[in-house]
Amino acid sequence: MVITCLSQHDRDIRSRFTELYRKRFDLRLGATAECVAATRKGVRLSLATLAGSQTAEGGVLLVATGRIPNSDRLDVAAAGIEVDAHGHVRTDDTYATSVPGIWALGDLANHFQLKHMANAETRLVRYNLLHPGQPRRARFTVVPSAVFADPQIAAVGATEQELQAQGRDYLTAARSYSDAAYGWALEDTTSFVKVPADPATRLLLGAHIIGPQASTLIQPLIQAMCLGNTADQVASGVLHIHPALTEVVEQALLEL
């Protein structure tokens, strides 16, 4: 089994990211921290790895184990508000909870834990509070995300591995930044855009980008998925400015 960083992302993306980070950092993937001790210079970790016991030293220890909803600390059950097995408050598609007059949004009510998701939910809930007789319903069928590391990573939709696990037919294309004029000018030899699509409908099934401005470059692909545009429409139906970096996206779509 190959262990990489960013395990939820597309295999090609996370492999490239891990490759780049191995050159910059001392990665101990698959290691379990068994003990942490303070030293004169910082901290020392005792690690259990597939290769045996190891130690790692650093100035500061950052513990990043994720987040969980604080519905238990809020004691929402006392108000009769239902939660799911993960502790997230259950809501309908207007973000109303099981108790009339109480709404929930953000990390407390969804599993995405994304600020842009919470922003959209805030606008929807605000509208529904002001227009109780004409509520709007959530239609967030496409949820993008980005990792603001160096290099940036942006993703939306299914990974190739998920499509394979579903037994779904798909086409996929990838183009390197260096294939476009702007990427060539950046002397970028590691970044790329990857897009899977349905061979029958020509609709995009996802998009995965690693490299500079990834979170910006993915936006037209997000819009295409939300609006039902085909890969062909986005590739050939609109003009892509030369020599902007968006030509990398255009080239990947044309390859499809």
C-alpha positions, 0 to 999 in steps of 0.5 A: 500500500502506497501512503500519501498526503491528502488521502481524499484527493485524486491519486495523481494529485496526491502522488505529485503533492507528496513527491514535491513535499518529500523534497522539502520536508521530512515526511514520516507517512504511516507513522503512529506517535507513541510518545511526546517529550519536551526537550531543551529545543522543543519536542521529541516524538517517539514513532512506530513505523513500518520500518520500526521505531523512530524518533523525530524532533522539532521546535513546535508540535502541531496537532491537527486531528480534525474537527467535530461539531460541538452539538454536545457542548451546546446541549442541543438535545435539551431543546429537542433538536435531532443530530446524526451519528456524527453529532451534526444537527439534522436539517431539511433543505431549508436548514430548518431543524427538527424544532420549528423556528430553529435553523442550523448551518455551517460546520454544526449542520454539514460534513463539509467544513468549508467556509464558502459552504457556510457563506452560501448557507448563511445567505439562504437561511437569512432569506428564509428567516425574512420570507417564511412563506417562500423558503428557498431550498439548498441545491448544493450538488457540486461542492468544490474545495481547495488546499491553500498550500504550496502548490495549491490544490483545487478539487470538485466532483469525483476522483478517478478512483471513485469512478473506478470503484463505482464501475462507471464509464468515464474519459479523463484527460490531463495537461501540464501547466508547461503545455500553455504559454503562461505555465511555460513562462513560469518554468513550471514542470510539476503542475497539471489539470485533470478532468474526468467526463462522461463519454455519453453525455460529455458532462464533467464528472470532476476536476482536479488541479495542482499548481499556482492559482489552482483555486481560481483556475477551477472556477469555470469547471465548477460553473460548468458542472453546476450549469450542466455545460458539456466539456465541449461547450466549455472548451470550444464554445467560449474564448480563452484569453491568451496567454492566460493560465486558463489555457491549461484548462482549455487544453485539458478540455480539448483533449477530452 
